[in-house]
Amino acid sequence: MLSSQLRTVLTPTLADVFVFSYPIYLIVLYSIGRIKKQISYKVASLWIFANVVVTTLVNIGIQALVQKSRPNIVL
């Protein structure tokens, strides 16, 4: 019983850890590029940032086009 309760608490938290780690990763990568004076780190961090922005916009666009009913709110 404890395992299922722990799973219901940890699953959303662990699913969101990647979303919240992106800004930290980008800041660290960009800072390393500034410290080492290598533009490749800066370019890599900017590419990752651009990919995140494009993915977010595509996701919002798809959600605007597709309406799905959620069974948990139907009474």
N, C-alpha and C positions, 0 to 999 in steps of 0.2 A: 504494500500500500504506500509506503514511504517513497518507493522508487517512482511510482506514477505521479505522486505529488511533486517530487523533485524534478521530474521530467517536464511537467507542465510549467514550472517556474523557470527552469533553465533554458528551455527551447527558445522562447522569444528573446531572451537575453543573449544567448550565444548566436542567434541569427542576426542580431543587430550589431554585434561586436565588429564585424567587418565594415559596416557603414560608418561607425564612429572612429575606426582606426584609419580610414583614408585621409582625413585632414592631418592627423599626426604624422602619417607616413610621408605625405607631401611636404609638410613643413621640414621634417628631418632631411628628406632628400634634397630639397632646395637649399637648406642651410649647409649641407655638406658641399654642395656645388659652389656656394659662395665662399666657404672657408678654403676649399682646395683650389679655387679659381679654375674649375673645369666646367665648361658649358654643357657637357653631356649630362650631368646630373640635373641641371636646370631644365634642359630640353626634355629629359625623361619625366620629370615631375609635371611639366606643362602638358605633355602628351597624356599623362594619366588624368590630369585635371580636365582636359578637353574631352576625353572619353567618358568621364563621369558625367559631365554636363550633357553630352549628346545622349547618353543612355537615359538620363533622367528625363530629358525632353521627349524622347521616343516613348518611354514608359507612360508619361503623362498623356501623350497623344493617343496611345492605344487605349488607356483607361477612359478617355473621353469618347472614343468610338464604340467601345464594347460596354454594354450595361449587363451586369450579371446580378441575379437576385441572390441574396444571402439568406440561407434557410434559418439562421439563428435569429433573424429579426421578424420573420413571418409569424404572426400569431394565429 
